[in-house]
Amino acid sequence: MSQGERGVHDSDSTHLKATERGAASGLVLTIVIWGIMMAWMVAAVAIAGTAKMRAESAADGAALAAAPVTFRPFGARGSATGEAARFARANGAELSLCTCRPDPSWNERTVEVRVVVYARVPGLGAIPVRAQSRATFDPLALLDEGAPEPAPP
C-alpha cells in the first residue's frame, strides 16, 4: 500500500470515528430524555396516589363527623352537611355530595359523602381526585350499658 493510499484510509477512519461519536451523542440524548420522562411519570403517579389517599381520608372523616349530627337529641348543633364540609376542608378536600338527612328517630342511619381533592401534576395542571365514604350511626348505642361513662366536666 502506498503512502497516498494509506492517507486516504486514515482520513476515512477519522471520518468514521466522528460519525460514531455523533451516534453515541444521539443515544445519550435519547437515554437522558427517556430518563426525564420516566422520572416525570413516577412523580405524577406518586402525586396522584397521595391525592387519592388524602381524598379517602377526608371522605372518611367527613362521613364520621356528619353521621351523629343527623340525630338532634345527640346535642349536635348546625347541619350534618356543614359538619361534613368542615371536616373535608380540614383535610384539604371539598365536599361535593352529602346524603345526610336529619332523623329525630332512634333508628340506625347511614350517611354518604363524596369529596374531591385536586392533585397538581406538573405539565397537566390540577387533576380532580374523588373519593366517597359511608358512616353508620346507631343512636341506641348511646344507651348501651357497655358504653363508657362520660368524663365529669
PyMOL commands that set and color helices and strands:
alter all, ss='L'
color gray80, all
select helices_A, chain A and resi 3-69+72-74+80-90+139-143
alter helices_A, ss='H'
color red, helices_A
select strands_A, chain A and resi 94-99+109-121+125-137
alter strands_A, ss='S'
color yellow, strands_A
deselect
rebuild
show_as cartoon
